[in-house]
C-alpha cells in the first residue's frame, strides 16, 4: 500500500469516509505516522470524526486522558484526542490573534495576519479545527514598528521562546521576523514580521506591494486574498524549500484549495501577475497539487508542473530515497556564503568561510545518514 496516496484519498471530503471506516487496524499506525510526517494529522482526525470513526470527546474525559499521560489504545481514540487537542489549540490561537492585534493597534502598531492566522481570520477552512497550526504570524504595516510591537507583546505577559523549545534548523535565520514569543498558559507562539518572506524568497511578494493592497474593514485590516494565496505558496514552496526538496507541503495545498473554493477566480488572478520564473513555477506546482487533491481544474496548470507533482508524490512514498534526495539537492544552498554568514552572525570570507563550509557539510552529511537510517 502506498501510504501517502492512501492518506490523500482518506482526506477527500466526499469519498474519504468509506476508506477511513474500512481501514484495517494493522494499517492505521502507518497511516497516522504518514499524516503526522506530512503535517496533516489534525485534518485526518477531523475527517475521521466526520466519518463517525472518531468522536468528539467530552471535555472532562479528554482532559483526564491528557493528564494521565496514557497512550491511546486504538486509532479511534488516538484520532479523537488529536481532534480535541487541536480544536482547543486553534480556538486559543485565534483568540490570541484577536487580543494581540487589538493590543498592537491600540498601541499604534497596526498589523495584518499572515498564513494560518489570515486563514482563520477569514474562516477559509470549513472546519478550522482540521488545520495544523503552531503559531501566529503578524506583519507590522510599518517595518520600524517590529521591535516596539515585540516589546509591547512582552509587556503583555509573553516571553522569548527558548532555543530548546524550537527546532534550530527548521528555518533560516533572517531579518524578516522578530524572535518568537509565547505565554506559558496559552497555546503556540507569536511572531512579528517586518517582511513577508526571508531575503532569498522576498522577490515573490514584497512587503511594500502587499501593504499597498491592504483592505480595511469592520474587523480590521487584511491583505488581499490573492496576496494571502501567493504568500502561502511562496512560503511553502520557496521559503521552506518545498519546491526544490520535492516536499508535498500538504497543509499549504489544502490552504490554497480552500482559498480557491472561497474565491474561484484566484488562479486566473495570479496567472495575470508578472512573477519571476521560480515564483511562477512554485505557483504552477501548487495549482497542480490542488487540482490533483481537490479534483478541480484551474485552467492555468502546466504539464511540467503536473509531472513535478507526480514526482513529488512518488518520492513521498519512498521516505529513505526522499531523505537522500533532499540532502543532495540542498547541499549547494547549505554551503552558500550568504546563508552561512547569516547563520554565523557575521560576514564569512577566506578561511573562515572554508571552515564553515566544511563544518556544516560534515554536520549535514551526518544528519543525512541518520535520517536515511531512520526512514529505513
Phi, psi and omega in degrees: 000130175278103191299320184293314179295323178296317178299314181300322177296322178295329184279355177296125186292336183264318188245358184287336185300319180297320178295321179297315182290333184264355181296134184283153178302329181290332183273338186300317180302321179291320180296316180295318177297319179295318178297320178293320181296324180266007173063037176232023180299319176300325178292317176299318179298318179295319177297322179294323176294316179298327181279354181081007179279315174256174186229157169278110187282144170302139186304318183295320180292317180296320179294322179298317179294319181296318182287334181288334182074009180289148178280134179300138189269354183208158177298326179300313181289321178303310182290326177296318178293319178301315181296316181298311183295320182288325177300317178294317181299312183296317179299319181288320178298319179292322177297320177295320178303312181298314181300313185289321178294322176294318179300311183292323179295318180291339178271359179090019180236074182298146182225163169234148181281146178239160171050232185300323179297321178293324179289321176297317181301321181270357182056049184286317180284134177304322177233100183304330181291352180274347184268135173282131181207132184244343182208176179245123179252123181234132177259125175283135181297321177254118184299337178288350180271357187300309182293311178297329176294318176299317179297322179296323178290321175300317179293340181277359176113005178271167177222165178291141175288132180284152181303327182282358180261000178226161175278119189300322183260017185292327177221161174287138171291128183206181185259018184270352181210154175277164178302146182293145179237152177210166171242135185294340181262009180232167180274148170066199182219173178232141178231127177267126182252136170264340174225162183281332188219159173299164185305317185289346180243004189293339180294344180290321181200106181279156178299319184298315181291324179291319181297324179298333182265008181295135176249139179256128179230189182293335182261010179112183183278146179219152170288154172300147184296329176294322178290323175301315181295312180297323179294317178301314182293312183296322180294318182287309189277331183250303182297317178270004173066020183298329182293305182290329181277355183057044175270146182293319184052052187299322182303316181287333176295317177292324174306307185288326176299317178287328174297319178295323178297321181282335182221085187301341181270006185302314183299318179293319180301313181289330179293337181274350180281146173277108183240146174302157187303315182292327178290318178300319179296318178299316179297316181296319179296321180293319177296323177298321178294317179298316179300317182294316186275322183268351179065038180239171175238125179270338181078005182234357185281141180267161178297319180297324178294320178295320178295320179296321178295321178294321176298319178297316177298318181298316179293325184300331179271007177228074189304321182294314179296320180296320179298315179294321179298313181302314182293326180293310185287340182272351183306310180300326180288320180293335182261004180297135185299315181298317182294317178295325178295320177298316181295321183277342178087007176204163184290124181260133176212163174056227183295326178299319178293317180299315179297318180297320179295315179297314181299314182289323178298316179296321179294318179293322178296319178296319178296320181298317179296317179295317179297316180297320178293320177294320180293330180292000000 
